[in-house]
Amino acid sequence: MWFYLTEKGINGTVKEITFRHTCIETRTGTLITVPNTVMNDVVIEDLSSFGYTWPLEFKVSNDVDFNKLKEIINKVISENDLATNKNVEISIDAFDGKSYSISFPLSAKTMEDYSDLKNLIISELNKEFKKNKITLI
């Protein structure tokens, strides 16, 4: 199950649930142990209910206009018939001094649709980013 802990900004796949904690594997492969007292007090969004979901990740330069970036991403996704999530929550995950790591969940009904969708979205985003002078790193 791929899910998102809204209040904590944590997303990943549940790997283990014990009496005391829940182990979550993030998209980067990191294992996070979350005490069940925390899990009991958060909203969990089940992203797997959309079908096949996996985050699309990339880096942009530090001078990016985040409002424009979000507008472009949601426009490209909403125009694609394969996408089952038409308005995505975009995460800004890290800043290394030169760039920001950006990710958002991309969902389709099947794995095959997801693969096609990912290729189409990447292609369309590249075109739109070039038009709007958004630099990918």
RODO-2510 file (C-alpha; in nm, 4 decimals, decimal comma):
residues 137
     n   res          X          Y          Z
     1     m     0,0000     0,0000     0,0000
     2     w     0,1444     0,3387    -0,1044
     3     f     0,0253     0,6093     0,1316
     4     y     0,0883     0,9620     0,2528
     5     l     0,0911     1,0782     0,6168
     6     t    -0,0441     1,4254     0,5559
     7     e     0,0572     1,5907     0,8859
     8     k     0,4094     1,4446     0,8845
     9     g     0,4933     1,4813     0,5149
    10     i     0,5927     1,1134     0,4996
    11     n     0,4966     0,8918     0,2084
    12     g     0,5903     0,5373     0,1276
    13     t     0,4968     0,1711     0,1471
    14     v     0,4152    -0,0098     0,4715
    15     k     0,6706    -0,2864     0,5183
    16     e     0,5891    -0,4027     0,8705
    17     i     0,3349    -0,3329     1,1427
    18     t     0,4229    -0,4402     1,4961
    19     f     0,2659    -0,3867     1,8357
    20     r     0,4846    -0,0784     1,8922
    21     h     0,5671     0,0678     1,5511
    22     t     0,5080     0,0723     1,1774
    23     c     0,7997     0,0482     0,9315
    24     i     0,7641     0,2551     0,6153
    25     e     0,9884     0,2364     0,3088
    26     t     1,0156     0,5730     0,1330
    27     r     1,0539     0,6078    -0,2426
    28     t     1,4301     0,6462    -0,1942
    29     g     1,4500     0,3113    -0,0128
    30     t     1,4963     0,4600     0,3346
    31     l     1,3196     0,2754     0,6156
    32     i     1,1373     0,4938     0,8660
    33     t     1,0103     0,3552     1,1955
    34     v     0,7032     0,5425     1,3137
    35     p     0,5707     0,4749     1,6642
    36     n     0,2093     0,3575     1,6556
    37     t     0,1202     0,6412     1,8942
    38     v     0,2046     0,8745     1,6024
    39     m     0,0225     0,6572     1,3471
    40     n    -0,2895     0,6721     1,5658
    41     d    -0,2933     1,0540     1,5539
    42     v    -0,2421     1,1218     1,1810
    43     v    -0,4481     1,1175     0,8662
    44     i    -0,3333     0,8476     0,6257
    45     e    -0,4122     0,8964     0,2582
    46     d    -0,4141     0,5644     0,0727
    47     l    -0,2739     0,6488    -0,2703
    48     s    -0,2949     0,2880    -0,3872
    49     s    -0,6722     0,3218    -0,4144
    50     f    -0,6114     0,5090    -0,7398
    51     g    -0,4667     0,1976    -0,9044
    52     y    -0,0976     0,1937    -0,9796
    53     t     0,0730     0,4907    -0,8113
    54     w     0,4360     0,5888    -0,7855
    55     p     0,5993     0,9276    -0,7394
    56     l     0,7547     1,1130    -1,0305
    57     e     1,0700     1,2895    -0,9129
    58     f     1,3041     1,5499    -1,0563
    59     k     1,5173     1,8475    -0,9543
    60     v     1,4743     2,2107    -1,0542
    61     s     1,7040     2,5107    -1,0168
    62     n     1,6778     2,7189    -0,7012
    63     d     1,5288     3,0178    -0,8862
    64     v     1,2101     2,8332    -0,9847
    65     d     0,8686     2,9977    -0,9552
    66     f     0,6846     2,7297    -0,7538
    67     n     0,3396     2,8613    -0,8431
    68     k     0,4195     2,8359    -1,2145
    69     l     0,5765     2,4912    -1,1637
    70     k     0,2631     2,3616    -0,9888
    71     e     0,0398     2,5174    -1,2538
    72     i     0,2343     2,3472    -1,5351
    73     i     0,2404     2,0060    -1,3644
    74     n    -0,1329     2,0067    -1,2928
    75     k    -0,2137     2,1335    -1,6439
    76     v    -0,0089     1,8562    -1,8093
    77     i    -0,1581     1,5847    -1,5881
    78     s    -0,5169     1,7059    -1,6211
    79     e    -0,4887     1,6970    -2,0013
    80     n    -0,3814     1,3312    -2,0071
    81     d    -0,6575     1,0695    -2,0267
    82     l    -0,4427     0,7945    -1,8672
    83     a    -0,3989     0,9859    -1,5399
    84     t    -0,6426     0,8880    -1,2658
    85     n    -0,5326     1,1685    -1,0321
    86     k    -0,6042     1,4944    -1,2143
    87     n    -0,4839     1,7352    -0,9436
    88     v    -0,1682     1,6281    -0,7595
    89     e    -0,0067     1,7323    -0,4344
    90     i     0,3455     1,8469    -0,5184
    91     s     0,6200     1,7924    -0,2589
    92     i     0,9318     2,0026    -0,2321
    93     d     1,1560     1,7501    -0,0607
    94     a     1,5076     1,8921    -0,0355
    95     f     1,7267     2,1895    -0,1090
    96     d     2,0982     2,1335    -0,1672
    97     g     2,1959     2,4969    -0,2286
    98     k     2,1582     2,4704    -0,6056
    99     s     1,8321     2,2861    -0,6631
   100     y     1,5058     2,1646    -0,5131
   101     s     1,3864     1,8044    -0,5279
   102     i     1,0300     1,7920    -0,6531
   103     s     0,7972     1,4922    -0,6462
   104     f     0,4316     1,4148    -0,6927
   105     p     0,2276     1,0947    -0,7112
   106     l     0,1378     0,9804    -1,0588
   107     s    -0,1505     0,7343    -1,0818
   108     a    -0,2967     0,5127    -1,3520
   109     k    -0,5363     0,2175    -1,3587
   110     t    -0,2742    -0,0399    -1,4592
   111     m     0,1025    -0,0770    -1,4548
   112     e     0,1081    -0,0592    -1,8366
   113     d    -0,0961     0,2634    -1,8322
   114     y     0,1368     0,4021    -1,5655
   115     s     0,4433     0,3321    -1,7785
   116     d     0,2850     0,5011    -2,0812
   117     l     0,1611     0,7883    -1,8665
   118     k     0,5000     0,8485    -1,7082
   119     n     0,6706     0,8719    -2,0481
   120     l     0,4025     1,1081    -2,1815
   121     i     0,4071     1,3294    -1,8716
   122     i     0,7874     1,3564    -1,8723
   123     s     0,7869     1,4495    -2,2391
   124     e     0,5121     1,7112    -2,1964
   125     l     0,6673     1,8548    -1,8793
   126     n     1,0022     1,8941    -2,0563
   127     k     0,8323     2,0903    -2,3368
   128     e     0,6394     2,3121    -2,0957
   129     f     0,9410     2,3693    -1,8717
   130     k     1,1487     2,4803    -2,1711
   131     k     0,8749     2,7205    -2,2818
   132     n     0,8590     2,8672    -1,9317
   133     k     1,2367     2,8725    -1,8748
   134     i     1,2271     2,6260    -1,5850
   135     t     1,5638     2,4554    -1,5581
   136     l     1,5774     2,0852    -1,4738
   137     i     1,8890     1,9671    -1,2939
***
